[in-house]
Amino acid sequence: VLKKHLSKSDKTLWFHCASLGEFEQGLPVFKELRKLYPSHKFVVTFFSPSGYEIRKNTPVADVVVYLPWDTRANAKKFLDYVHPELIVFVKYEVWPNILLEAKKRNIKAILISALFRKDQIYFKPYGGLMKRALFSFEHIFTQNKSSEELLNSLGYINTTVSGDTRFDRVFSQLELDNTLDFVSTFKQNTTCVVAGSTWPEDEAYFIHYINSKPTGNLKFIIAPHHISKTSIEKLKSSLKVNTALYSEKDSVDLKEMKVLIIDTIGLLSKIYSYASIAYVGGAAGTTGLHNTLEPAVFGVPIIIGSHYEKFPEASDMIALNGMISVKNQEEFDENLSFLVENRLETQKLGTKNFDYIKKNRGAVIQILAYLRK
């Protein structure tokens, strides 16, 4: 694929993201660089199918491929084909063979939106190779001060605390047209709870709540993380109220439905614009909290489960009172009912989340200022 799309005379920039989340994180930087270097070819690589399958036709890139396994031979071959002037890795991505080979060739590499914790291999006595790989980056832009301090403790000083590029990314969602006619038809003038990227342990909260509470002027949109036919059918059959799937939207009367299950991908960031209250999945179990910034930008309060330790933005919004973490069904029921019944309070909480996003923008500007030097 690379041979077909790239020639020796092409000038190239290379971006690497583990999966879809990191791609979205890097997107505002990629887009700005596209404007700065209109004649360059842009190569995007992914490690996981979740990113590749959804973004293999992204207009940001000229070529999208999987990153080959990180061996010395592969690193040499890959860099021979791509011969980038600049390499941008996102968040946690540190591949030693590729980075060490790039450094040998004097190719500039940076890491953006980086997050470090002291339990990672770089900070262990046996982390020699990974440490050397870190030092192959010309500059590392971290999300927070503690990540910068950890790097400094290794003697790595080419750092900037720029914050998280995802704030810029989600804020740009407000400039788009977020209208979805089928959601407008479904929602009408009701209070709408949107549950995004849910796992079975998140869905259990909703099943119990919907089946046991009087839901009056209340509707629910559930967008599960996994959309296999069996798991979607299982969720639908466990709800005792009128429930439709996105795939059935043209054959049912959406106005009459209480619950809408989204059995497709790619719509969630727009659906959040219809939320009165949002729930973000992943923290009720141990799979990892999904993106809470997407609903926050629309100024809605957010409920999550209790396992959010590795997600600084969740801790921040909880401290600001824009987000509520629940440990069990009882806490979920109590907090959701409170938000449903107290509209003014709901708006107040939501505004705190919007302000938080607005205040934390600006990472992209800092990264581009550095690259322009």
Residue, then its C-alpha position, 0 to 999 in steps of 0.5 A: v500500500l505504501k509503495k503504491h501511494l508514496s514515491k521517493s520524491d514525496k514529502t511526508l508527515w506521519f501520524h500514529c494513533a493506537s485507536l479511534g480515541e487517540f485519532e480523535q485526540g490528534l485530529p485538530v493537530f493533523k487538520e492544522l498541519r494539513k493547512l500548513y503543509p498542503s503539498h505534503k503527503f499525510v500517512v496515518t497508522f493505527f495499532s487497533p482495528s477500532g481506529y483503522e476500520i472506522r477511519k481508513n477513508t479519513p480525508v485528513a490522510d493520503v494513506v491509512v495503514y496498520l503500523p507493522w510489528d515493532t521489530r528492527a527490520n520492520a522499522k527500517k523498511f517502514l521508514d524507508y517507504v514513508h521517509p517522513e519529515l515529522i512523526v507525531f505520536v499520540k498519548y501512550e504510543v512509544w515504539p522503541n525500534i521505530l523511534l530509535e531508528a528515526k532518531k538515527r536518521n535525524i527524523k523529528a518525532i514528537l509525542i502529544s497529549a502524553l500522559f504518564r504515571k509512575d507505575q509505567i515501565y519508563f520509571k522502573p529500574y528495568g525500563g532501559l529500552m523504553k527510556r531510550a525510546l522516550f529520549s528519541f522524541e525531540h519534544i513531549f507535550t504532556q496533558n498535566k504537570s505530574s506527567e512533566e515532573l515524571l519525565n523530568s525525574l528521568g532527566y528528560i527536559n524537552t517538555t511542555v504542559s500543553g493540556d489535552t488536545r481533546f478539549d480543542r477537538v470536542f469544542s470544534q463539535l459546536e461549530l458543526d451541524n449536530t442535527l439528527d432528524f430521527v432524534s428530534t422526532f424521538k425526543q419531542n419535548t421530553t427530558c432525554v437521558v443519553a447513555g453513551s458507550t455503555w457496557p453490560e454493567d452500565e446497562a444494568y443500571f438503566i434496565h432496573y431504572i426504566n423497568s421500575k420507575p415511573t418514567g413520565n416525561l422521560k426518554f432514554i437513548i442508549a448507545p452501547h459500546h458493543i453492537s453485536k446483534t445478540s447483545i443488542e437484542k438482549l438489551k432490547s428484550s430486557l426493557k419492559v417499555n416501548t423500545a426501538l433500535y436505530s436500524e428500525k427507525d424508519s419502520v416504527d413510530l419513534k414518537e411513541m417510543k420510550v427507549l431508542i437503542i443505537d445499533t450503529i457507530g459514529l453518531l454519538s457525539k451528535i446525539y449528545s447534543y440532544a441530551s438533558i442528562a448524559y451517562v458515560g459508560g465504562a466506569a461501572g465495570t473495569t473496562g475503562l471510562h469512555n469519553t466524557l468530554e463529548p457530552a460535557v461540551f454541550g453543557v449537560p450534567i454527567i453520571i458515571g460509574s465509580h472506576y475513573e481513577k486513570f481519567p483526570e478529566a473525570s476527577d476534575m469535573i467531579a470536583l467542579n460538581g458537573m459530574i456525579s460518580v455512582k457506586n451502585q444501583e441505589e446511588f444511580d437511581e437517587n442521582l438520576s431522579f434528582l437531576v430529572e426532577n430539578r431542572l435548574e440544578t441540572q442546567k447549573l451542573g451542565t454549565k460547569n462542564f461546558d466552562y471546564i471544556k472552554k477553559n482547557r482549550g489551547a493545546v493545539i496552538q502550543i503544539l503548532a507554535y513549536l512546530r512552526k519554529 
